[in-house]
Amino acid sequence: MQIETYIDSLVSYAMNTGLAEPEDHIVLVNRLLDLLGKPDYEPSDEPQSEDLEEILAARKLFAEKLAAHEEVVFAYPVQYSALPRLVSDFVQAHAALWRGKRVFVIATMALFSGDGAGVLARELEKHGAIILGGLHLQMPDSIADEKVLKRTPERNRHLVRAAGQKLARAAGSIGKGRYPRQGLGWFSRIAGFLTQRFWFGYKTRTYSDQLKIDPAACVGCGICAKLCPTGNIAMEGQTARSTDRCTLCYRCVNRCPKQAITL
């Protein structure tokens, strides 16, 4: 079966809620849509509010838009070969929405996830989704405060180019009715469990309270509070404060102009 004409836009909760930097995802997604002869994806404005109610309202609107499509591409960034808590919450909160949906899963990762696509696929199948296939894309790491994980800008650009080439090959295969099946088999599931979830799976079971903001370094710019997809950060006067709803997206860590935030 080929992708049908009503897949006019990519459905990527990760891109619309700040789980990872959206720019690189959009480039790759539009490359895939172009190869399939579909219009470019135009994401709605990401929530830029410290008000959790506004963030939740934006997610509700996004879910309504998702409901209008019968076949979707769901792209998300893997965390420790597991779903970010924010993604699993969204899937479960809209369980009825997935029944009968035909879904192609794209999982992005820094190195290796084993069954990144499979983790989301299994969760969606619980709610009645039909999984068309899966694709793994290596991308620049969102964790920027660990030296061992840092790469040069040129290396990151190479990763994005390589991901684009892989998308092109996948699109060609899909156009012929053959969907990639990366991360969906039992071997991939075992690999993901033994190399990642067994050791680090606990990190995504709940939201974290380990985000640290240095009040001496914070200048009160508010960038972190505006970028936080869970409303975990709020401004108290001229200082940012965090609570216990961090989803480990690292947006605040990466965007802080004073490197005042650690996780």
C-alpha positions as CSV (number, residue, x, y, z in Angstrom):
1,M,0.0,0.0,0.0
2,Q,1.3,3.5,-0.9
3,I,0.9,6.6,1.2
4,E,-2.4,8.1,0.2
5,T,-3.1,11.7,-0.9
6,Y,-4.6,12.9,2.3
7,I,-1.2,12.8,4.1
8,D,-0.8,16.6,3.6
9,S,1.1,17.3,6.7
10,L,3.5,15.6,9.0
11,V,2.1,14.9,12.5
12,S,5.0,15.2,14.9
13,Y,4.1,15.9,18.5
14,A,7.8,16.3,19.3
15,M,8.1,19.2,16.9
16,N,5.0,21.0,18.2
17,T,5.7,20.7,21.9
18,G,9.4,21.4,22.1
19,L,10.8,17.9,22.8
20,A,13.6,18.7,20.4
21,E,14.7,21.6,18.3
22,P,12.2,21.7,15.4
23,E,14.3,23.2,12.7
24,D,16.3,20.1,11.6
25,H,13.2,17.9,11.9
26,I,11.2,20.3,9.6
27,V,14.0,20.2,7.0
28,L,14.0,16.4,6.9
29,V,10.2,16.2,7.0
30,N,9.8,18.6,4.1
31,R,12.4,16.6,2.1
32,L,10.3,13.5,2.6
33,L,7.0,15.2,1.7
34,D,8.7,16.7,-1.4
35,L,9.8,13.3,-2.6
36,L,6.3,12.0,-2.1
37,G,4.8,15.0,-4.0
38,K,3.1,16.5,-0.9
39,P,2.9,20.1,0.2
40,D,5.5,21.3,2.7
41,Y,4.7,20.9,6.4
42,E,4.0,24.2,8.1
43,P,4.1,23.9,11.9
44,S,1.9,26.0,14.0
45,D,3.5,28.5,16.3
46,E,5.0,26.6,19.3
47,P,3.7,27.6,22.7
48,Q,5.5,30.7,23.9
49,S,3.8,31.1,27.2
50,E,4.6,30.3,30.8
51,D,0.8,29.6,31.4
52,L,0.3,25.8,31.5
53,E,-3.3,26.3,30.6
54,E,-2.3,27.9,27.3
55,I,0.1,25.1,26.6
56,L,-2.6,22.5,27.2
57,A,-5.0,24.4,25.0
58,A,-2.4,24.3,22.2
59,R,-2.1,20.6,22.6
60,K,-5.8,20.1,22.4
61,L,-6.0,22.1,19.2
62,F,-3.2,20.0,17.8
63,A,-5.0,16.8,18.7
64,E,-8.1,18.1,16.8
65,K,-6.0,18.7,13.7
66,L,-4.5,15.2,14.0
67,A,-8.0,13.7,14.1
68,A,-8.7,15.0,10.6
69,H,-6.1,12.7,9.1
70,E,-6.4,8.9,8.6
71,E,-2.8,8.3,7.8
72,V,0.0,10.1,9.6
73,V,3.7,10.2,10.1
74,F,4.6,10.5,13.8
75,A,8.2,11.6,14.4
76,Y,9.7,11.9,17.9
77,P,13.1,12.0,19.6
78,V,14.0,8.8,21.5
79,Q,15.1,9.1,25.2
80,Y,17.1,6.1,26.5
81,S,15.3,3.9,23.9
82,A,12.0,4.9,25.5
83,L,9.3,7.4,24.9
84,P,9.7,10.8,26.5
85,R,7.1,11.1,29.2
86,L,5.5,14.0,27.4
87,V,4.9,11.8,24.3
88,S,3.5,8.9,26.2
89,D,1.2,11.2,28.1
90,F,-0.1,12.7,24.8
91,V,-0.7,9.2,23.3
92,Q,-2.6,8.0,26.3
93,A,-4.6,11.2,26.8
94,H,-5.9,10.8,23.3
95,A,-6.2,7.0,23.2
96,A,-9.5,7.0,21.2
97,L,-7.9,9.1,18.5
98,W,-5.5,6.4,17.4
99,R,-8.1,3.7,16.6
100,G,-7.8,2.8,12.9
101,K,-5.1,5.4,12.3
102,R,-2.4,4.2,9.9
103,V,0.9,5.5,11.3
104,F,4.4,5.5,10.0
105,V,6.9,6.1,12.9
106,I,10.1,8.1,12.6
107,A,12.4,7.9,15.6
108,T,15.4,10.3,15.9
109,M,18.3,9.5,18.1
110,A,21.9,10.6,18.9
111,L,23.6,7.1,18.5
112,F,21.5,3.9,18.8
113,S,18.1,3.1,20.2
114,G,17.5,-0.5,19.1
115,D,13.7,-0.2,18.9
116,G,13.0,3.5,18.9
117,A,10.3,3.2,16.3
118,G,9.0,0.0,18.0
119,V,8.5,1.7,21.4
120,L,6.0,4.2,20.0
121,A,4.5,1.6,17.6
122,R,3.7,-0.8,20.4
123,E,2.1,2.0,22.4
124,L,0.0,3.1,19.5
125,E,-1.1,-0.4,18.7
126,K,-2.5,-0.7,22.2
127,H,-5.0,1.9,21.2
128,G,-5.9,0.4,17.9
129,A,-3.4,2.0,15.5
130,I,-2.2,0.2,12.4
131,I,1.6,0.6,12.1
132,L,2.8,1.0,8.5
133,G,6.5,0.9,9.2
134,G,9.3,2.6,11.1
135,L,12.5,4.6,10.3
136,H,15.5,5.5,12.5
137,L,17.4,8.7,11.9
138,Q,20.6,9.6,13.7
139,M,20.6,13.3,14.5
140,P,22.5,15.9,16.6
141,D,22.3,15.2,20.3
142,S,20.1,17.5,22.3
143,I,22.2,17.0,25.4
144,A,24.7,19.8,25.2
145,D,26.1,20.0,28.7
146,E,28.0,16.7,28.6
147,K,31.4,16.9,26.9
148,V,31.4,13.3,25.9
149,L,28.3,13.8,23.8
150,K,29.4,16.9,22.0
151,R,30.1,16.9,18.3
152,T,31.6,19.5,16.0
153,P,29.2,21.7,14.0
154,E,30.5,20.0,10.8
155,R,29.8,16.6,12.2
156,N,26.2,17.7,13.1
157,R,25.7,19.0,9.6
158,H,26.9,15.7,8.2
159,L,24.4,13.9,10.4
160,V,21.6,16.0,9.1
161,R,22.7,15.5,5.4
162,A,22.9,11.8,5.9
163,A,19.5,11.7,7.5
164,G,18.1,13.5,4.5
165,Q,19.6,11.0,2.2
166,K,18.2,8.2,4.2
167,L,14.8,9.8,4.1
168,A,15.1,10.0,0.3
169,R,15.8,6.3,0.1
170,A,12.8,5.6,2.4
171,A,10.5,7.7,0.4
172,G,11.5,5.9,-2.8
173,S,10.8,2.6,-1.1
174,I,7.4,3.8,0.2
175,G,6.5,5.1,-3.2
176,K,6.8,1.5,-4.4
177,G,4.6,0.2,-1.6
178,R,7.5,-1.0,0.6
179,Y,7.6,0.6,4.0
180,P,10.9,0.5,6.0
181,R,10.5,-1.6,9.2
182,Q,13.4,-0.4,11.3
183,G,13.0,-1.0,15.1
184,L,9.9,-3.0,14.9
185,G,11.2,-6.6,15.2
186,W,11.9,-8.7,18.3
187,F,15.7,-8.5,17.9
188,S,15.5,-4.7,17.9
189,R,13.3,-4.8,21.0
190,I,15.8,-7.0,22.9
191,A,18.6,-4.7,21.8
192,G,16.8,-1.6,23.0
193,F,16.0,-3.2,26.4
194,L,19.5,-4.6,27.1
195,T,21.5,-1.5,25.9
196,Q,19.2,1.3,27.1
197,R,16.0,0.7,29.0
198,F,17.3,-1.9,31.5
199,W,19.9,0.7,32.7
200,F,18.2,4.0,32.1
201,G,14.5,3.3,31.5
202,Y,13.6,4.7,34.9
203,K,14.5,8.2,33.7
204,T,11.4,8.5,31.5
205,R,8.8,6.8,33.7
206,T,8.1,10.0,35.5
207,Y,8.8,13.7,35.1
208,S,12.0,14.9,36.7
209,D,12.7,17.3,39.5
210,Q,16.4,17.4,38.8
211,L,16.6,20.5,36.7
212,K,18.9,23.0,38.4
213,I,18.9,26.8,37.8
214,D,21.8,28.8,39.3
215,P,20.1,32.0,40.7
216,A,23.5,33.7,40.7
217,A,23.9,33.2,36.9
218,C,20.3,33.6,35.9
219,V,19.7,37.1,34.3
220,G,15.9,36.8,34.2
221,C,15.5,36.8,30.4
222,G,12.7,34.3,30.6
223,I,13.7,32.3,27.5
224,C,13.7,29.0,29.4
225,A,10.2,29.6,30.7
226,K,8.8,30.4,27.3
227,L,10.4,27.3,25.7
228,C,9.4,24.8,28.3
229,P,6.8,22.4,26.9
230,T,5.4,21.3,30.3
231,G,5.3,24.6,32.1
232,N,8.0,23.3,34.5
233,I,9.8,26.7,34.6
234,A,8.3,29.9,35.8
235,M,9.7,33.4,36.5
236,E,9.7,34.6,40.0
237,G,10.7,38.2,39.7
238,Q,13.9,38.2,37.7
239,T,14.8,34.6,38.5
240,A,13.7,31.4,36.8
241,R,12.5,28.6,39.0
242,S,11.8,24.9,38.2
243,T,9.5,22.4,39.7
244,D,9.0,18.7,39.2
245,R,7.7,18.4,35.6
246,C,10.8,18.3,33.5
247,T,10.5,16.1,30.5
248,L,14.3,16.1,29.8
249,C,14.0,17.9,26.4
250,Y,17.1,20.1,27.2
251,R,15.7,23.1,25.4
252,C,16.3,25.3,28.4
253,V,19.8,24.0,28.9
254,N,20.7,24.5,25.3
255,R,19.1,28.0,24.9
256,C,20.2,29.6,28.2
257,P,22.5,32.5,27.2
258,K,24.3,32.3,30.6
259,Q,24.6,28.5,30.9
260,A,22.8,28.8,34.2
261,I,20.8,25.6,33.8
262,T,22.0,22.0,34.3
263,L,20.2,18.7,34.3
